[in-house]
Amino acid sequence: MADKKIAVVGVGPVGGILGAHLIKAGLDITLIDIYQEHLEKICTDGLIVEGARELTAEAASWCLSLDEAAEQGMSFDLIFVCVKATAVRFVVGSLESVLAQDGTVVSFQNGLDTEEEILATLGPERTLRGAVNYAGNLVGLGQVRMTFFHPPNHLGAAVPGTPEAEKRARDVSQLISAAGLETVFSEDIQHEVWEKAIRNAGLMPVSALTGQNMAQVMASRRSLHLVEELLREEIAIAEAVGHSFGSDFFDSTLDYYRGAGTHMPSMRGDVLEQRQTEIEFLNHKIAEYGEKHGVACPYNRALANLVFCIDEVAAENMQASK
């Protein structure tokens, strides 16, 4: 695996941190992102990670899209899809044009069901799903601040019980771990995906709507009440789907939030920059599962709808500016 050609699609916080570690490990990495100035800065000064980790990685290869990579005759044995969940639909159609015949694609993203379109295109043998347990913010061109890492990350077959995909997931987990981001194989990756989705959905929309960072959310009686009600619904929905996290999960999640300090969740950054948020794959998706299984979810549905309203205004403003 170490001699394979690898692409990281999406060089924001998740892909930037992953890409920097893989490059520093001496792997053959091509960075792919639509943000040209960002990639040009990386090419000039390196991909810089600061904060919880400190490293600078010199990137030798980059493209603005998978289509551009295909035009240049590139072919990859392993592709990490690290774009926001809302952007998967824009890259999935081009995956096959640059994926080696026996290549593998990893959905290395936050949110529920982000791998579904990749699965529909490539099938279960070549599709993996990850649960990412680090976070960060893009603080400048070519520069990512890694705010925390609660190891390990998890990686598994998108469809559990697929032997070929499980073998690939074990190999890719070892590759990421060897690069310095501890990652373990999971026989049921959806369990970890749901756990991470709940921890995102329990606080992200509150921050997005109020402008509070994580410490401020947890210090406010009113916002903390929203977080607690969101979590109670989400835990009940997960249990209805078949994922139980133990009696201490509610309290441990609150402790997890407190331990994140003044980190500003990415959804708040999306709102400030008038980018489409990932609410569709977090509280909205959780509410859909709740409604399907007969679990009341008024808080998740209400906050999802409020964030959708912000997304609609942002989309209208973008259209008007064209």
C-alpha positions, 0 to 999 in steps of 0.5 A: 500500500505504501507505494500506491498513488493516493489522492486526497479530494478536498483540502479543508480541515479534514483533508488538509490534516490527513494530506499533510500527515500522508505526505510527511510519511513519504507517500505519493499524494496528489491534493485535489481542491477547487480553491486554486489560491489555496493549492498554489500557496501549498505548492509554494510554502507547503501545507502547514498544520498547527495547533494540536499537531505541528507539521509542514508538508511539501506537496508536489502534485495538485489538481483543481478537480478529478476531471483535470486529473483525468485529463492529465492521465492520472490514475489513483489506487486510493482516493480519500473523499474529504469534501463536505458531505454536500459536495459529494454529488459533484465529485462522485461522477468523476471517480471512475475516470481516475480510479485504478481498476482495483482502486479503493475510495474512502468516504472520510467525512462527517455525517450520516450516509455520505458514502451512499452515492459512492457505493452506488457508483463503485459497489461495496468491494471498493467503498470504505467509510471512515469516522474522523475523530479530529477537527480543525479550521482553515485559518489561511491559505495553505494553513490548517489549525488542528484543534483536537484529536481524540484517537483513534479514527475508525475505518471499515467497509461501507457495507459490513461483512464484505470480505474484500472491502474489510481487507482493504479497510484493514490495510488503509487503517494501517497506512493512516496510522503509520502516517501518525493519525491512529486509525483502527479497523471497525467491523461495524463502521456505522456504529462509530459513524452514528456516534460521531454524527450525534456528537456533531449534531448535538452542538453544531447547529446551536453554535451555527445559530447563536454564534457561540463557540463550544465553550460558550455554548456549554456555559450558557444555560439556554444553549446547554438546554438545547444541546441536552434535548438534541442529545436525548432525541439523537440517542433514542433515535440511534437506539431505534436504528440499532446503535446503543452507546451505553448508559454514560454516553449522554454525560461523556458527550457533554464532557467531550464538548467541554474538553473542546474549549473554544473550538468553533464548529465548522457549521458556524464557519459555513454560516459566516461564509455563506456556504451551504452547511452539512445540516442535511447529513446531520440533524436533518438526516437524524430526524428522518431516521427518527420519523421513520422509526416513530421516535419524536424529534422536535428539537432536531427537526426544528434546528435543522429547519432553522439552519436550512433557512439560513442555507436558503438565504445564502443560496439566494444571495449567491445567485443574486451576486452572479 
